[in-house]
Amino acid sequence: MSANGASTSDAGVPAKKESKKPKYSKFTQQELPACKPLLTPGWVIAIFMIVGVIFIPIGAVTLLASNGVVEIVHAYHNECTRNLTTREAKIAYIENDQLDKTCNVQLRVTKDMDAPVYVYYQLDNFYQNHRRYVKSRNDQQLRGDSVNETTGCKPEATYNGQPILPCGLIAWSLFNDTYVFTRGGTQGLFVNKKGISWKSDREDKFGSILPSNFPNNQRDNTSLIGGGALNLSQPLNEQEDLIVWMRTAALPTFRKLYGKIEDDLKQGDTISVQIQNNYNTYTFGGGKKLVLSTTSWLGGKNSFLGIAYLTVGILSIFLALVFFLVHLRNPRPLGDPSYLSWNRKAQLTSNSAH
């Protein structure tokens, strides 16, 4: 240590001060080779044209696949309330357990529907994506890891002081309308409910545990009945109606698979449906629809994807033509790329090195 406080080495030579600058490399100085494309008018026109040529056929094929799906949609939430007109009267009707909720509707098959014909129920104005509703379940309990675990299930966590299995608002509000199908008034159509849920849900999210203490199975005056009851002698991973219902929807209007009719339906067939109108959507102004649908290689009927592809493709072709005409009328000469900023910088660096 010198007299003025500066540090020195043992030989009396002042120690070199360590630099805090990073070591030089092409990576730290961002001098690695990079693609710097020049978007000339020719390249822009070609890119828009290629996008259009690719997107238009994809959109057309997708739209044709969607239009090939045959759908029958029937709204029954008003029809199946004995022609009641006021909201209060409908609520009183659906909440009265003493009244018969049976309702018969007729469906007309307008095009041949090859098996399997999928049966869906559609609910409108039902917000399954509400934060409190989505979180009101316990996955540990559903898997069977801890059947007494009800964390997060409030307000449907316990019943008569005992844990509910399965607990939570989602299971408690299980959809419970039922449909019985008859063709031509005499031939019954069996609805297969096996395999309607995701295989990963059955194997990983729901265990082979029996439901117990479920409030919808307790028909007494002190319990607040939500939706459907469960089969107390069947494990949760085999109750596919529950598994389908508990995969919550992202939008307030959604469809869920009820089952599959494994018979072909022919054009002109009349399908009679006996509906048990049990599910209460009237308190929140919701709607209920019964849907029969076939599928294509793309899935169910949905024209949005095809229309989106066609719109982008047509717009790209239109812009390519506009840019071509503008460039044809007022051509813009291409400048010397050596005068671009990054090339000028490289030249200056090279010259200073010499």
C-alpha positions in Angstrom: 0.0 0.0 0.0 1.5 3.4 -1.0 1.3 6.5 1.1 -1.5 8.0 -0.9 -3.6 4.8 -0.5 -3.1 3.3 -4.0 -2.6 -0.4 -4.0 0.8 -1.7 -5.3 2.2 -5.1 -6.0 5.0 -6.7 -4.0 7.5 -5.4 -6.4 6.3 -1.9 -6.0 4.5 -1.7 -9.3 1.0 -0.4 -9.2 -1.6 -3.2 -9.7 -3.6 -3.1 -12.9 -7.2 -2.1 -12.3 -9.6 -4.9 -13.3 -12.0 -3.9 -16.1 -15.7 -4.4 -15.7 -16.3 -4.5 -19.5 -17.4 -7.9 -20.9 -14.9 -9.8 -22.9 -15.2 -9.1 -26.6 -17.0 -11.7 -28.7 -19.1 -11.5 -31.8 -22.1 -12.8 -29.7 -21.9 -10.0 -27.0 -21.3 -7.4 -29.7 -24.1 -8.7 -31.9 -21.9 -9.2 -34.8 -23.0 -12.7 -35.7 -24.2 -13.3 -39.3 -27.9 -12.4 -39.6 -30.5 -12.5 -42.4 -31.3 -9.0 -43.5 -33.8 -9.4 -46.3 -34.6 -6.6 -48.7 -38.4 -6.4 -49.1 -38.4 -5.3 -52.7 -41.7 -4.8 -54.6 -41.2 -8.1 -56.4 -40.6 -10.1 -53.2 -43.7 -8.5 -51.5 -46.0 -9.3 -54.4 -44.6 -12.8 -54.6 -45.1 -13.4 -50.8 -48.7 -12.2 -50.9 -49.5 -14.3 -54.0 -48.0 -17.5 -52.4 -50.0 -16.9 -49.2 -53.2 -16.6 -51.3 -52.5 -19.6 -53.4 -51.9 -21.8 -50.3 -54.7 -20.4 -48.1 -57.6 -20.4 -50.6 -57.5 -24.2 -51.3 -57.2 -25.0 -47.6 -60.2 -22.8 -46.8 -62.3 -24.3 -49.6 -61.5 -27.9 -48.4 -62.2 -27.0 -44.8 -65.5 -25.2 -45.7 -66.6 -28.2 -47.8 -65.9 -30.6 -44.9 -67.9 -28.4 -42.5 -70.8 -28.1 -44.9 -70.8 -31.9 -45.2 -71.8 -32.2 -41.6 -75.5 -32.8 -41.0 -77.0 -31.1 -37.9 -80.4 -31.1 -36.3 -80.7 -28.4 -33.6 -83.9 -28.1 -31.5 -84.4 -25.6 -28.7 -86.7 -27.0 -26.0 -86.3 -24.8 -22.9 -89.5 -22.8 -23.7 -91.5 -25.6 -25.4 -91.0 -28.0 -22.4 -92.5 -25.7 -19.7 -96.2 -26.2 -20.5 -96.4 -23.0 -22.5 -95.7 -20.8 -19.5 -94.8 -17.3 -20.5 -93.3 -15.5 -17.4 -89.9 -16.2 -16.0 -91.4 -16.6 -12.5 -93.8 -19.2 -13.6 -91.1 -21.2 -15.4 -88.9 -21.1 -12.2 -91.8 -22.3 -10.1 -92.6 -25.1 -12.5 -89.0 -26.4 -12.7 -88.5 -26.2 -8.9 -91.7 -28.2 -8.1 -90.7 -31.8 -7.6 -94.3 -32.9 -7.7 -94.9 -32.0 -11.3 -94.1 -34.3 -14.2 -91.3 -32.8 -16.4 -91.8 -35.1 -19.4 -91.9 -33.4 -22.7 -92.2 -34.9 -26.2 -90.7 -33.3 -29.3 -90.4 -34.3 -33.0 -87.3 -34.0 -35.1 -87.2 -34.3 -38.9 -84.1 -35.7 -40.6 -83.5 -33.6 -43.7 -80.4 -35.5 -45.0 -79.0 -38.9 -44.5 -77.0 -39.2 -41.3 -74.5 -42.0 -41.2 -73.7 -43.7 -37.9 -72.4 -42.7 -35.4 -74.8 -39.8 -34.9 -73.6 -37.8 -31.9 -76.1 -36.5 -29.4 -75.2 -33.2 -27.7 -76.9 -30.9 -25.2 -76.2 -27.2 -25.6 -76.5 -24.7 -22.8 -76.7 -20.9 -23.4 -75.7 -18.2 -21.0 -74.1 -20.7 -18.6 -70.7 -19.4 -17.4 -68.7 -22.5 -16.5 -65.6 -20.3 -16.9 -66.4 -18.3 -13.8 -63.2 -18.4 -11.6 -65.0 -19.5 -8.4 -66.9 -22.2 -10.3 -63.8 -23.6 -12.1 -61.8 -23.8 -8.9 -64.6 -25.5 -6.9 -63.3 -29.1 -7.1 -60.5 -31.2 -5.6 -58.4 -33.2 -8.1 -56.7 -35.2 -5.3 -60.1 -36.5 -4.2 -61.3 -37.2 -7.7 -58.2 -39.3 -8.4 -58.8 -41.2 -5.1 -55.5 -40.1 -3.5 -57.4 -38.6 -0.5 -61.1 -39.1 -0.5 -61.6 -36.9 2.6 -59.8 -33.9 1.0 -62.2 -31.1 0.2 -59.9 -28.1 0.0 -61.2 -25.6 -2.5 -64.7 -27.2 -2.7 -66.7 -24.6 -0.8 -69.6 -24.1 -0.6 -70.2 -27.8 -1.5 -67.5 -29.3 0.7 -69.4 -31.2 3.4 -73.0 -32.4 3.8 -74.4 -33.3 7.3 -70.9 -32.8 8.7 -69.3 -35.4 6.3 -67.1 -34.8 3.2 -68.9 -34.9 -0.1 -67.4 -37.2 -2.7 -67.2 -35.7 -5.4 -67.2 -32.3 -3.8 -67.5 -28.8 -5.4 -69.9 -26.8 -7.4 -69.1 -28.4 -10.8 -70.1 -31.9 -9.7 -73.1 -30.5 -7.7 -74.5 -28.7 -10.8 -74.3 -31.9 -13.1 -76.6 -31.7 -16.1 -79.6 -34.0 -15.6 -82.0 -33.7 -18.5 -82.5 -37.1 -20.2 -83.5 -38.0 -23.7 -85.2 -41.2 -25.1 -85.2 -41.5 -28.9 -87.8 -43.4 -31.0 -87.8 -43.6 -34.8 -91.2 -43.7 -36.6 -93.0 -44.0 -33.2 -92.1 -47.6 -32.8 -88.4 -48.4 -33.2 -86.3 -47.4 -30.2 -82.9 -45.9 -30.8 -80.2 -46.9 -28.3 -77.9 -44.1 -27.1 -74.4 -45.4 -26.3 -72.8 -43.5 -23.4 -69.5 -45.4 -23.4 -66.4 -43.6 -24.7 -67.9 -40.1 -24.7 -65.3 -38.7 -22.4 -61.5 -38.2 -22.9 -59.5 -41.3 -22.3 -56.9 -39.3 -20.4 -59.6 -38.0 -18.0 -60.9 -41.5 -17.3 -57.4 -42.9 -16.7 -55.6 -40.0 -15.0 -58.1 -37.5 -13.5 -60.7 -39.8 -12.1 -60.1 -42.9 -9.9 -62.0 -46.1 -9.2 -63.6 -44.7 -6.1 -67.3 -44.7 -5.3 -69.2 -41.5 -4.7 -70.6 -41.0 -1.3 -72.6 -38.4 0.7 -73.5 -36.7 -2.5 -76.2 -34.1 -1.8 -78.1 -34.6 -5.1 -78.8 -38.2 -4.0 -80.4 -37.0 -0.7 -84.0 -36.1 -1.6 -85.1 -34.4 1.7 -86.4 -31.0 2.5 -83.2 -29.8 4.1 -80.8 -30.3 1.2 -80.3 -27.9 -1.6 -80.6 -30.0 -4.7 -78.3 -28.9 -7.6 -78.3 -31.0 -10.7 -78.1 -34.7 -11.4 -77.7 -37.6 -8.9 -74.9 -40.1 -9.2 -74.8 -43.9 -9.3 -73.5 -44.7 -5.8 -72.5 -48.2 -6.9 -70.4 -47.1 -9.9 -66.8 -45.8 -9.7 -66.2 -42.2 -10.8 -64.0 -43.2 -13.7 -66.9 -45.1 -15.2 -69.5 -42.3 -14.8 -68.8 -40.6 -18.1 -71.6 -38.0 -17.9 -69.9 -36.6 -14.8 -66.4 -36.7 -16.5 -67.7 -34.8 -19.6 -69.5 -32.2 -17.4 -66.5 -31.5 -15.3 -64.3 -30.6 -18.3 -65.5 -27.0 -18.0 -66.3 -24.9 -21.1 -64.5 -21.7 -22.0 -67.5 -19.8 -23.4 -71.0 -19.2 -22.0 -72.6 -21.1 -25.0 -71.3 -24.6 -25.2 -72.1 -28.2 -26.2 -71.3 -31.4 -24.4 -71.6 -34.9 -25.6 -74.5 -36.9 -24.3 -74.1 -40.1 -26.2 -73.9 -41.8 -29.7 -76.7 -43.3 -31.8 -75.1 -46.1 -33.7 -77.8 -46.5 -36.3 -78.0 -44.7 -39.6 -80.8 -42.1 -39.9 -82.3 -41.7 -43.3 -83.7 -38.6 -45.0 -87.4 -38.2 -44.1 -87.2 -40.1 -40.8 -89.2 -38.7 -37.9 -87.4 -39.0 -34.6 -89.6 -38.7 -31.4 -87.7 -37.6 -28.4 -89.0 -37.9 -24.8 -87.3 -35.3 -22.7 -87.1 -35.1 -19.0 -86.8 -31.4 -18.5 -85.1 -31.3 -15.1 -82.2 -28.9 -15.4 -82.9 -25.4 -14.1 -81.6 -22.8 -16.5 -84.6 -20.5 -16.0 -83.2 -18.7 -12.9 -80.3 -17.2 -14.9 -82.1 -16.8 -18.3 -80.3 -19.7 -19.9 -81.4 -21.8 -22.9 -81.3 -25.5 -23.7 -81.0 -27.2 -27.0 -80.8 -30.8 -28.2 -78.4 -31.4 -31.1 -78.0 -34.4 -33.4 -74.9 -34.2 -35.5 -72.6 -36.2 -37.8 -68.9 -35.4 -38.0 -66.2 -35.1 -40.7 -62.5 -35.6 -40.7 -62.3 -32.1 -39.3 -64.7 -32.7 -36.5 -68.2 -31.1 -36.0 -69.8 -28.3 -38.0 -67.8 -25.1 -37.8 -67.5 -22.8 -40.8 -65.3 -20.2 -39.1 -62.0 -21.9 -39.9 -62.8 -22.2 -43.6 -64.1 -18.7 -43.9 -61.0 -17.4 -42.1 -58.6 -19.2 -44.5 -60.6 -18.0 -47.5 -60.7 -14.4 -46.3 -57.0 -14.2 -45.7 -56.2 -15.9 -49.0 -58.5 -13.6 -51.1 -57.2 -10.5 -49.3 -53.6 -11.6 -50.0 -54.3 -12.1 -53.7 -56.1 -8.7 -53.8 -53.1 -6.9 -52.2 -50.7 -8.7 -54.5 -52.6 -7.4 -57.6 -52.9 -3.9 -56.1 -49.1 -3.8 -55.4 -48.4 -5.1 -58.9 -50.5 -2.5 -60.6 -49.0 0.3 -58.5 -45.5 -0.9 -59.2 -46.2 -1.3 -62.9 -47.5 2.3 -63.0 -44.9 3.9 -60.8 -41.8 1.6 -60.7 -39.4 2.3 -57.9 -35.7 1.8 -58.8 -33.8 -0.3 -56.4 -31.0 1.5 -54.6 -27.5 0.3 -54.1 -27.6 -2.0 -51.0 -24.0 -1.0 -50.1 -25.4 2.4 -48.9 -27.7 0.7 -46.3 -26.9 1.6 -42.7 -25.6 -1.8 -41.7 -23.4 -2.1 -44.8 -22.1 1.4 -44.4 -21.1 0.6 -40.8 -19.2 -2.6 -42.0 -17.4 -0.6 -44.6 -16.3 2.1 -42.1 -15.1 -0.5 -39.7 -13.1 -2.2 -42.5 -11.6 1.1 -43.6 -10.6 2.2 -40.1 -8.8 -1.2 -39.6 -6.6 -0.5 -42.7 
